[in-house]
Amino acid sequence: MTIPLIDLQLQFREIRDEVFEAFEASLSSMHLALGPNCEAFEEEWADFCETRHAVGVASGTDALQLLLHAHEIGPGDEVITPSFTFIATIEAVMLLGATPVLVDVDPETLCIDPAQVAEKIGSRTRAIIPVHIYGHPAPMDEIAELIDDRDIRLIEDAAQAHGARYRDRAVGGLGDGAAFSFYLSKNLSAYGEAGAITVDDDGLNETIRHLRVHGSTERYQHEMIGYNSRIDELQAAVLRIKLRRLATWNDARREHAARYNRNLAGIEELGLPVEKPWARHVYHLYTIRTPRRDEVAAALEQQGIDHAVHYRIPCHLQKALEPLGYERGSLPVTEQAADEVLSLPMFPELTDDQIDRVCEAVIKALG
């Protein structure tokens, strides 16, 4: 039998009846835009993230863009962020006319390297976006110390880190706002596109709420140019159902990661995910590293085991970002990681037997 990278069907079977009940209630009321599920989910998500406010939007990419817009980031501004991320982090900056300044990552966690950030802060720097990559929180305090009293915003890209913690603080409330994606493969996922922004500042919360509905403060009254980025009421209903299980699902992911780690410990030419003492990793992805990635991938494929590379081409080498002027060799840690990372199956319903089978294939390939 094949082993998928993620099995959405198993999760759906667990909550199927609740989902259909919620859909029937929403469709019966036909209150489908920013309705009661949206309002309730925003309150519940803010509570989960230990923040004052959460604003539901149409996607994680929109969450980043609206948050940066609300902070008045735009042309002439520079935003420092890692190249080792999904391109949405950088797209949000460029769509606002600002300039992304891409930096390297820590070789262990693959999160942003504070030393690299320190080198790149300049007079035009207006924001820094650490990415909690794969579910491991970035070193937020070290980045915050670099900002000091400067007019620089600290924005979390928390798209992969639902429920992660940093020094016993919830991801989402560690800076001047955070952006979450609820894409279908995330730890907390919708059945389509959805996202959210968490903030503590009351004024910022109001601005974002206006931005998501065409800059409107009242119906047909527009105070600013905004976006059409409302969270779908049906998606909010799904997210509420799943949120009640998220802590349990994250615990299962951590147990799976521990079994992977035990099985794969001490294998030559194999690097395992790192969890820093100050972090609680939620393993959105369980990603190993090996210079023999292609051999391992081929062996997994022969055994019917799904896998993926996150991310094969680092952002600074993507054709879309050629105008930024980066060349191969400019971010060596990122480039080496892109050549070595391989994500193995990871989802809450994964079984011990499946994990053992994956590990046997990896060990055999590297034997």
VOBA-607205 format. One record per residue (C-alpha): chain; x, y, z. Coordinates in nm, 4 decimals. Layout:
BEGIN
+----+----------+----------+----------+
: ch :        u :        v :        w :
+----+----------+----------+----------+
:  A :        X :        Y :        Z :
...
+----+----------+----------+----------+
***
This chain:
BEGIN
+----+----------+----------+----------+
: ch :        u :        v :        w :
+----+----------+----------+----------+
:  A :   0.0000 :   0.0000 :   0.0000 :
:  A :   0.1143 :   0.3520 :  -0.0740 :
:  A :   0.1949 :   0.5991 :   0.2019 :
:  A :   0.0893 :   0.9557 :   0.1141 :
:  A :   0.2755 :   1.2698 :   0.2172 :
:  A :  -0.0513 :   1.3834 :   0.3763 :
:  A :  -0.3853 :   1.2045 :   0.3947 :
:  A :  -0.6724 :   1.4541 :   0.4012 :
:  A :  -0.9368 :   1.1832 :   0.3664 :
:  A :  -0.8601 :   1.0298 :   0.7068 :
:  A :  -0.9015 :   1.3638 :   0.8810 :
:  A :  -1.2231 :   1.4365 :   0.6930 :
:  A :  -1.3771 :   1.1067 :   0.8004 :
:  A :  -1.3277 :   1.2043 :   1.1643 :
:  A :  -1.5148 :   1.5343 :   1.1314 :
:  A :  -1.7447 :   1.4630 :   0.8359 :
:  A :  -2.0748 :   1.4822 :   1.0233 :
:  A :  -1.9793 :   1.8068 :   1.2007 :
:  A :  -1.8720 :   1.9656 :   0.8734 :
:  A :  -2.1955 :   1.8802 :   0.6957 :
:  A :  -2.4004 :   2.0049 :   0.9914 :
:  A :  -2.2126 :   2.3346 :   0.9895 :
:  A :  -2.2487 :   2.3690 :   0.6134 :
:  A :  -2.6219 :   2.3026 :   0.6309 :
:  A :  -2.6655 :   2.5681 :   0.8993 :
:  A :  -2.4670 :   2.8253 :   0.7037 :
:  A :  -2.6379 :   2.7502 :   0.3740 :
:  A :  -2.9792 :   2.7560 :   0.5366 :
:  A :  -2.9144 :   3.1026 :   0.6758 :
:  A :  -2.7376 :   3.2186 :   0.3571 :
:  A :  -2.5222 :   3.4467 :   0.5709 :
:  A :  -2.2071 :   3.3586 :   0.3777 :
:  A :  -1.9839 :   3.6660 :   0.3996 :
:  A :  -1.8239 :   3.7610 :   0.7322 :
:  A :  -2.1011 :   3.5795 :   0.9158 :
:  A :  -2.1250 :   3.4248 :   1.2620 :
:  A :  -1.8690 :   3.1507 :   1.1953 :
:  A :  -1.6171 :   3.4081 :   1.0793 :
:  A :  -1.6723 :   3.6232 :   1.3878 :
:  A :  -1.6502 :   3.3240 :   1.6206 :
:  A :  -1.3415 :   3.1829 :   1.4515 :
:  A :  -1.1626 :   3.5179 :   1.4768 :
:  A :  -1.2263 :   3.5249 :   1.8515 :
:  A :  -1.1203 :   3.1629 :   1.8940 :
:  A :  -0.8072 :   3.2011 :   1.6828 :
:  A :  -0.7013 :   3.5161 :   1.8705 :
:  A :  -0.7449 :   3.3277 :   2.1974 :
:  A :  -0.5456 :   3.0302 :   2.0658 :
:  A :  -0.2624 :   3.2605 :   1.9515 :
:  A :  -0.2763 :   3.4621 :   2.2768 :
:  A :  -0.3377 :   3.7901 :   2.0921 :
:  A :  -0.6011 :   4.0610 :   2.1255 :
:  A :  -0.7269 :   4.0348 :   1.7686 :
:  A :  -0.7473 :   3.7995 :   1.4698 :
:  A :  -0.8774 :   3.9000 :   1.1279 :
:  A :  -0.9844 :   3.6350 :   0.8792 :
:  A :  -0.8823 :   3.6928 :   0.5175 :
:  A :  -0.8943 :   3.5030 :   0.1903 :
:  A :  -0.5456 :   3.3461 :   0.1953 :
:  A :  -0.2100 :   3.3422 :   0.3686 :
:  A :  -0.0612 :   3.5536 :   0.0901 :
:  A :  -0.3314 :   3.8155 :   0.1437 :
:  A :  -0.2608 :   3.8036 :   0.5165 :
:  A :   0.1007 :   3.9026 :   0.4569 :
:  A :   0.0129 :   4.1748 :   0.2071 :
:  A :  -0.2641 :   4.3321 :   0.4150 :
:  A :  -0.0505 :   4.3290 :   0.7276 :
:  A :   0.2391 :   4.4999 :   0.5504 :
:  A :  -0.0026 :   4.7472 :   0.3887 :
:  A :  -0.1533 :   4.8310 :   0.7274 :
:  A :   0.1992 :   4.9108 :   0.8491 :
:  A :   0.2331 :   5.1465 :   0.5481 :
:  A :   0.5129 :   4.9483 :   0.3849 :
:  A :   0.5529 :   5.0542 :   0.0224 :
:  A :   0.7777 :   5.2004 :  -0.2491 :
:  A :   1.1198 :   5.3030 :  -0.1264 :
:  A :   1.1062 :   5.0669 :   0.1718 :
:  A :   1.3178 :   4.7575 :   0.2222 :
:  A :   1.1964 :   4.4419 :   0.3934 :
:  A :   1.4457 :   4.1811 :   0.5155 :
:  A :   1.3340 :   3.8193 :   0.4884 :
:  A :   1.4927 :   3.4791 :   0.4218 :
:  A :   1.5219 :   3.3360 :   0.0737 :
:  A :   1.4461 :   2.9885 :   0.2118 :
:  A :   1.0683 :   3.0205 :   0.2146 :
:  A :   0.7693 :   2.9853 :  -0.0124 :
:  A :   0.7674 :   3.2724 :  -0.2602 :
:  A :   0.4470 :   3.4207 :  -0.1125 :
:  A :   0.6569 :   3.5804 :   0.1636 :
:  A :   0.8442 :   3.7805 :  -0.0969 :
:  A :   0.5508 :   3.8330 :  -0.3330 :
:  A :   0.3647 :   4.0232 :  -0.0626 :
:  A :   0.6556 :   4.2655 :  -0.0285 :
:  A :   0.6947 :   4.3195 :  -0.4021 :
:  A :   0.3223 :   4.3617 :  -0.4694 :
:  A :   0.3322 :   4.6644 :  -0.2396 :
:  A :   0.6233 :   4.8148 :  -0.4334 :
:  A :   0.8752 :   4.7569 :  -0.1540 :
:  A :   1.2125 :   4.5876 :  -0.2052 :
:  A :   1.2836 :   4.2488 :  -0.0461 :
:  A :   1.6336 :   4.2067 :   0.0954 :
:  A :   1.7000 :   3.8341 :   0.1084 :
:  A :   1.9261 :   3.6788 :   0.3701 :
:  A :   2.0594 :   3.3369 :   0.4610 :
:  A :   1.9342 :   3.0974 :   0.7267 :
:  A :   2.0639 :   2.9097 :   1.0269 :
:  A :   2.2067 :   2.5752 :   0.9027 :
:  A :   2.0320 :   2.3777 :   1.1797 :
:  A :   1.6777 :   2.5175 :   1.1951 :
:  A :   1.6693 :   2.6758 :   0.8458 :
:  A :   1.5072 :   2.9803 :   1.0077 :
:  A :   1.6394 :   3.3314 :   0.9441 :
:  A :   1.9966 :   3.3979 :   1.0649 :
:  A :   2.0062 :   3.7033 :   1.2981 :
:  A :   2.3693 :   3.7725 :   1.2059 :
:  A :   2.2694 :   3.8047 :   0.8419 :
:  A :   1.9859 :   4.0386 :   0.9359 :
:  A :   2.2228 :   4.2595 :   1.1349 :
:  A :   2.4431 :   4.3020 :   0.8273 :
:  A :   2.1524 :   4.4063 :   0.6053 :
:  A :   1.9678 :   4.6575 :   0.8238 :
:  A :   1.9974 :   5.0000 :   0.6646 :
:  A :   1.8342 :   5.3388 :   0.6486 :
:  A :   1.5556 :   5.2097 :   0.4211 :
:  A :   1.4719 :   4.9008 :   0.6271 :
:  A :   1.1085 :   4.9231 :   0.7389 :
:  A :   1.0274 :   4.5625 :   0.8272 :
:  A :   1.1786 :   4.2216 :   0.8992 :
:  A :   0.9820 :   3.9029 :   0.8266 :
:  A :   1.1177 :   3.5925 :   1.0003 :
:  A :   0.9589 :   3.2708 :   0.8717 :
:  A :   0.8730 :   2.9913 :   1.1155 :
:  A :   0.9836 :   2.7364 :   0.8589 :
:  A :   0.8432 :   2.3805 :   0.8654 :
:  A :   0.6789 :   2.4559 :   1.2038 :
:  A :   0.9900 :   2.5609 :   1.4015 :
:  A :   0.9774 :   2.9160 :   1.5402 :
:  A :   1.2388 :   3.1670 :   1.4308 :
:  A :   1.4696 :   3.3327 :   1.6910 :
:  A :   1.2368 :   3.6264 :   1.7516 :
:  A :   1.4092 :   3.7843 :   2.0527 :
:  A :   1.7420 :   3.8006 :   1.8724 :
:  A :   1.5772 :   3.9760 :   1.5791 :
:  A :   1.3876 :   4.2111 :   1.8105 :
:  A :   1.7142 :   4.3147 :   1.9773 :
:  A :   1.8506 :   4.4220 :   1.6385 :
:  A :   1.5561 :   4.6542 :   1.5859 :
:  A :   1.5899 :   4.8278 :   1.9227 :
:  A :   1.4220 :   5.1724 :   1.8971 :
:  A :   1.4324 :   5.1932 :   1.5173 :
:  A :   1.1202 :   5.2434 :   1.3086 :
:  A :   1.1239 :   4.8815 :   1.1892 :
:  A :   0.8319 :   4.6406 :   1.2101 :
:  A :   0.8741 :   4.2752 :   1.3093 :
:  A :   0.6264 :   4.0625 :   1.1117 :
:  A :   0.5859 :   3.6878 :   1.1622 :
:  A :   0.5278 :   3.4621 :   0.8633 :
:  A :   0.3535 :   3.1924 :   1.0636 :
:  A :   0.1994 :   3.0107 :   0.7667 :
:  A :   0.3576 :   2.6793 :   0.8723 :
:  A :   0.3530 :   2.7157 :   1.2496 :
:  A :  -0.0020 :   2.6846 :   1.3855 :
:  A :   0.0367 :   2.6148 :   1.7562 :
:  A :   0.4151 :   2.6431 :   1.7694 :
:  A :   0.5638 :   2.8159 :   2.0734 :
:  A :   0.8716 :   3.0310 :   2.1310 :
:  A :   1.0030 :   3.0573 :   2.4889 :
:  A :   0.6580 :   2.9461 :   2.6044 :
:  A :   0.4855 :   3.2192 :   2.4030 :
:  A :   0.2476 :   3.1380 :   2.1217 :
:  A :   0.3577 :   3.2040 :   1.7668 :
:  A :   0.1397 :   3.4820 :   1.6291 :
:  A :   0.1924 :   3.7288 :   1.9120 :
:  A :   0.5693 :   3.7740 :   1.9021 :
:  A :   0.5999 :   4.0955 :   1.7010 :
:  A :   0.3966 :   4.3632 :   1.5252 :
:  A :   0.1565 :   4.1141 :   1.3717 :
:  A :   0.1569 :   3.7683 :   1.2174 :
:  A :   0.0225 :   3.6139 :   0.8984 :
:  A :  -0.1247 :   3.2627 :   0.8877 :
:  A :  -0.2233 :   3.0443 :   0.5946 :
:  A :  -0.4956 :   2.7802 :   0.6214 :
:  A :  -0.4121 :   2.6174 :   0.2899 :
:  A :  -0.5376 :   2.2605 :   0.2647 :
:  A :  -0.2097 :   2.0973 :   0.3742 :
:  A :  -0.1444 :   2.3106 :   0.6846 :
:  A :  -0.1701 :   2.1870 :   1.0437 :
:  A :  -0.4948 :   2.3866 :   1.0592 :
:  A :  -0.6423 :   2.3787 :   0.7126 :
:  A :  -0.9533 :   2.4918 :   0.5303 :
:  A :  -1.1222 :   2.3071 :   0.2439 :
:  A :  -1.0031 :   2.5753 :   0.0054 :
:  A :  -0.8160 :   2.9013 :   0.0597 :
:  A :  -0.8201 :   3.1015 :   0.3833 :
:  A :  -0.5837 :   3.2987 :   0.6028 :
:  A :  -0.5701 :   3.5157 :   0.9123 :
:  A :  -0.3779 :   3.8029 :   1.0668 :
:  A :  -0.3134 :   3.8299 :   1.4408 :
:  A :  -0.2334 :   4.1643 :   1.6039 :
:  A :  -0.2486 :   4.3267 :   1.9462 :
:  A :  -0.2804 :   4.6886 :   1.8362 :
:  A :  -0.6423 :   4.8077 :   1.8253 :
:  A :  -0.5839 :   5.0667 :   1.5533 :
:  A :  -0.4014 :   4.8199 :   1.3316 :
:  A :  -0.6836 :   4.5716 :   1.3768 :
:  A :  -0.9371 :   4.8275 :   1.2554 :
:  A :  -0.7239 :   4.9232 :   0.9548 :
:  A :  -0.6893 :   4.5610 :   0.8447 :
:  A :  -1.0630 :   4.5034 :   0.8810 :
:  A :  -1.1264 :   4.7985 :   0.6491 :
:  A :  -0.8593 :   4.6912 :   0.4010 :
:  A :  -1.0105 :   4.3439 :   0.3565 :
:  A :  -1.3438 :   4.4929 :   0.2351 :
:  A :  -1.2249 :   4.7466 :  -0.0239 :
:  A :  -1.1197 :   4.9981 :   0.2404 :
:  A :  -1.4801 :   5.0308 :   0.3540 :
:  A :  -1.5803 :   5.1574 :   0.6984 :
:  A :  -1.9507 :   5.1414 :   0.6152 :
:  A :  -2.1309 :   4.9889 :   0.3184 :
:  A :  -2.0428 :   5.1900 :   0.0052 :
:  A :  -1.8287 :   5.4294 :   0.2103 :
:  A :  -1.4573 :   5.3863 :   0.1370 :
:  A :  -1.1882 :   5.5563 :   0.3439 :
:  A :  -0.8934 :   5.3955 :   0.1637 :
:  A :  -0.8068 :   5.1769 :  -0.1341 :
:  A :  -0.8293 :   4.8186 :  -0.0143 :
:  A :  -0.8754 :   4.4586 :  -0.1207 :
:  A :  -1.1445 :   4.1960 :  -0.1626 :
:  A :  -1.0124 :   3.9500 :   0.0940 :
:  A :  -1.2939 :   3.8249 :   0.3125 :
:  A :  -1.2691 :   3.4819 :   0.4689 :
:  A :  -1.5379 :   3.2503 :   0.3372 :
:  A :  -1.8046 :   3.1638 :   0.5958 :
:  A :  -1.7950 :   2.7940 :   0.5052 :
:  A :  -1.4171 :   2.7852 :   0.5454 :
:  A :  -1.4480 :   2.9568 :   0.8833 :
:  A :  -1.6938 :   2.6861 :   0.9879 :
:  A :  -1.4430 :   2.4147 :   0.8927 :
:  A :  -1.1609 :   2.5935 :   1.0746 :
:  A :  -1.3670 :   2.6190 :   1.3937 :
:  A :  -1.4302 :   2.2434 :   1.3885 :
:  A :  -1.0664 :   2.1641 :   1.3271 :
:  A :  -0.9327 :   2.4186 :   1.5772 :
:  A :  -1.0919 :   2.2219 :   1.8611 :
:  A :  -0.8638 :   1.9308 :   1.7637 :
:  A :  -0.5496 :   2.1193 :   1.6641 :
:  A :  -0.3589 :   2.0737 :   1.9920 :
:  A :  -0.4210 :   1.6980 :   1.9819 :
:  A :  -0.3220 :   1.6779 :   1.6162 :
:  A :  -0.0022 :   1.8736 :   1.6861 :
:  A :   0.0827 :   1.6384 :   1.9725 :
:  A :   0.0455 :   1.3465 :   1.7301 :
:  A :   0.2801 :   1.5165 :   1.4829 :
:  A :   0.5389 :   1.5591 :   1.7581 :
:  A :   0.5077 :   1.1917 :   1.8539 :
:  A :   0.5551 :   1.0914 :   1.4908 :
:  A :   0.8630 :   1.3147 :   1.4641 :
:  A :   1.0083 :   1.1540 :   1.7771 :
:  A :   0.9616 :   0.8063 :   1.6268 :
:  A :   1.1234 :   0.9171 :   1.3018 :
:  A :   1.4144 :   1.0613 :   1.5025 :
:  A :   1.4647 :   0.7406 :   1.7008 :
:  A :   1.4529 :   0.5220 :   1.3917 :
:  A :   1.6855 :   0.7402 :   1.1865 :
:  A :   1.9361 :   0.8415 :   1.4561 :
:  A :   2.3016 :   0.7920 :   1.3743 :
:  A :   2.2570 :   0.7256 :   1.0019 :
:  A :   2.5571 :   0.8511 :   0.8072 :
:  A :   2.4935 :   1.1295 :   0.5558 :
:  A :   2.1546 :   1.2061 :   0.7083 :
:  A :   2.0513 :   1.5213 :   0.8946 :
:  A :   1.7348 :   1.5201 :   1.1045 :
:  A :   1.5113 :   1.8130 :   1.2013 :
:  A :   1.6354 :   2.0173 :   1.4970 :
:  A :   1.4208 :   2.1482 :   1.7806 :
:  A :   1.5913 :   2.4186 :   1.9855 :
:  A :   1.5467 :   2.4084 :   2.3671 :
:  A :   1.3454 :   2.7323 :   2.3513 :
:  A :   1.1111 :   2.6071 :   2.0794 :
:  A :   0.8050 :   2.3865 :   2.0471 :
:  A :   0.8099 :   2.2528 :   1.6924 :
:  A :   0.4746 :   2.1509 :   1.5397 :
:  A :   0.6171 :   1.9636 :   1.2398 :
:  A :   0.4066 :   2.0999 :   0.9595 :
:  A :   0.6721 :   1.9112 :   0.7651 :
:  A :   0.9171 :   1.6458 :   0.8753 :
:  A :   1.2157 :   1.7278 :   0.6578 :
:  A :   1.5434 :   1.5398 :   0.6511 :
:  A :   1.8646 :   1.6468 :   0.4779 :
:  A :   2.1065 :   1.4384 :   0.2758 :
:  A :   2.3463 :   1.5040 :  -0.0122 :
:  A :   2.2089 :   1.1775 :  -0.1558 :
:  A :   1.8544 :   1.3087 :  -0.1763 :
:  A :   1.7855 :   1.1795 :  -0.5260 :
:  A :   1.8826 :   0.8253 :  -0.4254 :
:  A :   1.6591 :   0.8380 :  -0.1191 :
:  A :   1.3708 :   0.9856 :  -0.3183 :
:  A :   1.4017 :   0.7121 :  -0.5804 :
:  A :   1.4025 :   0.4422 :  -0.3129 :
:  A :   1.0917 :   0.5888 :  -0.1500 :
:  A :   0.9161 :   0.6057 :  -0.4836 :
:  A :   0.9915 :   0.2391 :  -0.5516 :
:  A :   0.8282 :   0.1517 :  -0.2205 :
:  A :   0.5169 :   0.3599 :  -0.2920 :
:  A :   0.6077 :   0.6245 :  -0.0358 :
:  A :   0.5212 :   0.9825 :  -0.1195 :
:  A :   0.7717 :   1.2634 :  -0.0548 :
:  A :   0.8393 :   1.6241 :  -0.1561 :
:  A :   1.1090 :   1.8902 :  -0.1685 :
:  A :   1.0392 :   2.2130 :   0.0190 :
:  A :   1.2014 :   2.4024 :  -0.1546 :
:  A :   1.4005 :   2.2857 :  -0.4556 :
:  A :   1.4795 :   2.6309 :  -0.5993 :
:  A :   1.5463 :   2.9002 :  -0.3383 :
:  A :   1.3624 :   3.2250 :  -0.3917 :
:  A :   1.6693 :   3.4318 :  -0.4757 :
:  A :   1.7360 :   3.2016 :  -0.7743 :
:  A :   1.3778 :   3.2023 :  -0.9059 :
:  A :   1.3316 :   3.3555 :  -1.2510 :
:  A :   1.0596 :   3.5859 :  -1.1152 :
:  A :   1.3140 :   3.7463 :  -0.8806 :
:  A :   1.5961 :   3.7912 :  -1.1307 :
:  A :   1.5527 :   4.1724 :  -1.1224 :
:  A :   1.6718 :   4.1683 :  -0.7603 :
:  A :   2.0177 :   4.0731 :  -0.8864 :
:  A :   2.1025 :   3.7699 :  -0.6730 :
:  A :   2.3330 :   3.5043 :  -0.8143 :
:  A :   2.4145 :   3.1456 :  -0.7234 :
:  A :   2.6600 :   3.1482 :  -0.4348 :
:  A :   2.5173 :   3.4618 :  -0.2728 :
:  A :   2.3306 :   3.2647 :  -0.0010 :
:  A :   2.5292 :   2.9415 :   0.0398 :
:  A :   2.3474 :   2.7905 :   0.3391 :
:  A :   2.0124 :   2.8336 :   0.1656 :
:  A :   2.1448 :   2.6880 :  -0.1576 :
:  A :   2.2925 :   2.3823 :   0.0134 :
:  A :   1.9681 :   2.3225 :   0.1999 :
:  A :   1.7707 :   2.3440 :  -0.1248 :
:  A :   1.9939 :   2.0714 :  -0.2669 :
:  A :   1.9501 :   1.8410 :   0.0343 :
:  A :   1.6035 :   1.8737 :   0.1932 :
:  A :   1.3451 :   1.5991 :   0.1557 :
:  A :   1.0064 :   1.5955 :   0.3301 :
:  A :   0.8742 :   1.2598 :   0.4483 :
:  A :   0.5093 :   1.1682 :   0.5176 :
:  A :   0.3684 :   1.3668 :   0.8107 :
:  A :   0.0076 :   1.3947 :   0.9239 :
:  A :  -0.1664 :   1.3230 :   1.2561 :
:  A :  -0.3214 :   0.9934 :   1.1461 :
:  A :   0.0116 :   0.8434 :   1.0334 :
:  A :   0.0689 :   0.5019 :   1.1933 :
:  A :   0.3783 :   0.3599 :   1.3604 :
:  A :   0.3961 :   0.0883 :   1.0954 :
:  A :   0.3919 :   0.3486 :   0.8197 :
:  A :   0.6689 :   0.5479 :   0.9872 :
:  A :   0.8776 :   0.2341 :   1.0323 :
:  A :   0.8312 :   0.1456 :   0.6676 :
:  A :   0.9426 :   0.4926 :   0.5569 :
:  A :   1.2491 :   0.4728 :   0.7812 :
:  A :   1.3441 :   0.1288 :   0.6505 :
:  A :   1.3404 :   0.2644 :   0.2950 :
:  A :   1.5552 :   0.5660 :   0.3903 :
:  A :   1.8076 :   0.3518 :   0.5780 :
:  A :   1.8296 :   0.0995 :   0.2952 :
:  A :   1.8896 :   0.3761 :   0.0419 :
:  A :   2.1757 :   0.5202 :   0.2463 :
:  A :   2.3204 :   0.1823 :   0.3528 :
+----+----------+----------+----------+
***
